[in-house]
């Protein structure tokens, strides 16, 4: 059975996404969640969890920040809060948090999410043995390599089927450092500022970049749209899909999500044709933010070409 996980930027959008038919909402707050569309308050986390459970759906909370000593000193009260509001699982990439989960016997299932680092079945299976119930697979895996991994994974591998792909994260304030270097009075550094960097002499490149309290985040040139490859992904065994709305906001993201829910339903009923995939793909592209390009990312590359 296909599981669709979708980010939610607000309580209102969470309601719309639940109504659209998603299976799981992905949310987070400012201190421990990396690259969530909106840093929600604890009250909002609790309300969205309540709404999801009332709809018979589940919630994953991002606890995927790079933990430093001062953050780890405060992690237990936050984990206690997540247990109290009965979130269904958390997304974790830091071994220190996993240690705390094990040491203190938290009844809190976790998805292993170390971003670009999760690139082999051996690594996924190691963390499965440490308690992971799922793993977020790196976005840089081509089809051939995904097919090989699928035969060995001991827990489900989640794949991004729509949204932006982070390719670099630094704890350093790189945007602010640049502003200081060029001596500008510019102050905007967040996602809403819509900044990007380009490679030298390649003006067509546009790597989105923003800075927040966790440092600097840089995203791939193209956002992912795997609509036309969904049947092949399911045939390989990848039926845990993720949709990320960090750069696609509001109602448009809800409408895009509806397209993937429709694709899921058609696949499960055996009615997902190439024509229908093309039609839904065209709809996604019309709803996608202007100025942001879409592709399959690394999926179509020869696995030996990826270093």
Secondary structure, 3 states (H helix, E strand, C coil): CCEEEEECCCHHHHHHHHHHCCCEEEECCCCCCCCCCCCCCHHHHHHHHHHHHHCCCEEEEECCCCCCHHHHCCHHHHHHHHHHCCCCEEEECCHHHHHHHHHCCCCCCEEECCHHHCCCHHHHHHHHHCCEEEEECCCCCCHHHHHHHHCCCCCEEEEEEEECCEEEEECCCHHHHHHHHHCCCCCCCCHHHCEEEEECCEEEEEEEEEEECCEEEEECCCEEECHHHHHHHHHHCCCEEEECCCCCCHHHHHHHHHHHHHHHHHHHCCCCCHHHHHHHHHHHHHHCCCCCCEECCCCCCCHHHCC
